[in-house]
Amino acid sequence: MSRNGTAAARLPLAEEILRPTFRRERAAFKRGVWPVAGCDEAGRGPLAGPVVAAAVILDPDDVPRGLDDSKRLSAERREVLYERICARAQVAVALAPPRRIDRDNILRASLWALARAVCALPVRPKLVFVDGRDRIDAGCDCQAVIGGDGLVASIAAASIVAKVARDRLMACLGAAHPGYGFERHMGYSVPEHFSALDRLGPTVHHRRSFSPVALAFGEAEGDEPAAAILPL
């Protein structure tokens, strides 16, 4: 109580930040469902570069500490966790190049890459958790988890692997195509990238179905892409 007899105002408590847990994977293990994989992708939004998807099966007895949504981690922390995940878990990576993104659209290309990553795992999972609203054709039971990279440990691990793998690839593209700054902006829509497009024009790694790139190619903004949207 304050001196005048009224209760002192309390500052609101900070909202608790949820961290990914291994609970869903462990619950599946107890039901006799194992292996369980998590998968996620990186690079849906950029104007250039592939979508990179990763699938991870964590070891129940050796889950790396500190797993989180890759977007909430610094680049340095992601690199550390990437090495730990690859050393302790079953990991696979797949990508959808710009030509597939332009042909199929970004959503279908992303789901295709996710399915390929799961199929590339050294052991076939019996259950797959995938980040987002859409399930994938993984050849086994699949559960979509909205915000899964911040809730499910194996999805968080996959998000880190996908992000680090894509960042490293974009750094290589930056070395191969000096002047675009791929190694800094990773192909995203930033002023430096728009300036490079205006100055140098698009590369083969640009997604010409994305409006700013289509304009750089001299295509009208309302034009249809050269190829029809095809099913997976």
N, C-alpha and C positions, 0 to 999 in steps of 0.2 A: 504493500500500500504506500502511496505517496503521503507527504506531510498533510495535505488537505483532505485526506481520507478517501481519495479516489484511487482506483487501481492504476498503476503506471501502465502506459501503453506499451505493448510488446511488439518488438519488431517481428515481421513475418519470418518464419523459418524458410531457409532456402529450399527450393524444391529438390528432392532427392534425385540424383542422376542414376538412372538404371544402367546396369552393366550386363553384358551378355553372361549367361550361365550355361552350364552343361546339363541342366535339369531335363530338358526334352530328350536329349540323346540318352541319358542314363535311364529315363523311364522306358524308352524303347528297348534298351538293353535288358532291362528287367522283364520285359514281355517276351524276350527271346528274339527280338528283332535286331540283328547286327550283321554286317556293318551299317553305320548310319553316316551319311555324308551331308555336308552343307555346301551350298554353292552361291556365288554372287558374281557380279560383273563390274567392270569399271570402264568408263568412256562412252556412255550413251550420248552425252551432250556436245562433245567437241565437234569442230568443223573438219578436223583431220585426224588420221590415224584409225586404227581398228578399235572395235569393242573387244576387250579382253575378259574372258570368263575363267573362273577358278573353281575347282571342287576339292574339298578337303575332308578326309576321315581322320578325326582326332583319336589318339590313343586314350582310352578312359583312365588309364593309370598314369598318364603323363601329359596332361593338358597344360600348355604354356600359360603362365600367369600374365595378366595384363591385356588379354584380348579385348578388343573393342571395335566399334564401327570405325573403319579406316579414316573416315572424315573427321573423327574426333581426336586423331592422333597426329603428332608431328611427323614430318618426313623421316627424321632420325629414329623415332620410336618405331615407325612402321618397318624400317630396315632391320632393326634388331629383332622384332617379332617375326618378320618374314624368315629370317635365318633359323629361328627357333622352330617355327611351324614346319619348315621344309626338313629339318633334322629329326623331328619327332612324329610326324604325321604322314599319311598317304596323301599325295598332292598331284593334281593334274591341272594343266592350263590349256585353253583353246582360244582362238580368236576368230572374229568375223571381220574380214578386210573391207575397206570402203566400197569395193565393187559389189559385195553382197549386201551391204547396207543400202546402197543405191538401188539395187534390184528388188530387195524384199521389203524394205523399210526398216527403221532402226529397231522397233520392237521385235519383229520376227527374226532379224539377224541376231539380236541379243539372246533370245530364247534358243535359237539354233546353236550358238556358241556355248551356252550353259549346258545344253544336252551333250554336246561333244566333249566338254570337260568331264562330265560325269562318266561318259563311256570310256574316257582315256585313263580313268583311275586304275591302278594295278590290281585292285580287287573290286568286284561288283557289289555295290551297296544294295541293301534290301529296303532302305528308306532314304529319301533325299529331302532335306529342307532347303527351300529356295527363297531368296529374299524377294519380296514384292507380292503382287496380286496374282500373278500368272504361274501356273504349274508348267512343267516341262515334260517332254517325252523322254523319261530317263530309264525306261525299261524296268521300273519298279515303282513302288508306292512313292508318291511325291506330295509334299505338303508345302503350300505357299504361306509365307509368314510376312505380313506387312511390317516393315521396320525390323525385319529379322536380323540385320547386321548389328543392331543394338540390343538384341534379345537372346539370340541363339549362338552359342560359342563357336560351333563349326561354321556357321554363316559368317560370323565376324572374322574368323581365320581366313575364310575364302575371300572376303572383301579386302583384307590386307594383302594376300598373295596377288589378287587381280590388280590392285592399285600399284603395288611395287613393280610387278612385271610390266604393266603398261607404261609407267613412268620411265623405266629403264629403256624400253623400246622407243619411246618418244625422244629420249636423250640421244639414242643412236640416229634417229631420223633427223634430229637437229644437227648432228655432226655431218650427216650426208647432204643436208640441204641448208647450208649456212645462210643466215639472214632472216629466217622465218621465226626463230626463237622457240622452236618446238620444245627444246630442253627446259625452257622456263614456264611457258604457259600450257604445255601438254596438248596443244591443239585447240584450246578453248577460245571462246569469243571474247577476246580482250583487245584493247586498242592497238597493241603491238602487232597482233596477228592480222587485224584488218589493214593496218598500214603495209605489212609485208605482202598481203594479197594484192593491194592496189599497186605496189611498187614492182613486185616480181611475178604476180600471177599465181594461179594454183599449181600444185604439184600433183603427181599421180596418187598421192596419199590423201588428198582432199576428197570430201564427200560432196559430189556435185549435186546430189538431191537436196542438200541444205541450202536455203535461199541465198546467204551471202556468197557461197561458193558458186552457185548457179549464176549469180549476177557477174561474178568475176570471169566466168566462162563465156559471158555474153548472152546467156539465156534469159528470156523474160521470166519474171518472178512467177507468173501464173502457168508457165509451160509444164506439160506433163513430163515425167522422167522418161528417158529413152527406152527403158524396159518396163514391162508391166510388173505389178506386184504379184509375186508367186507364192503359193503355199509352201510350208516347210517341207 
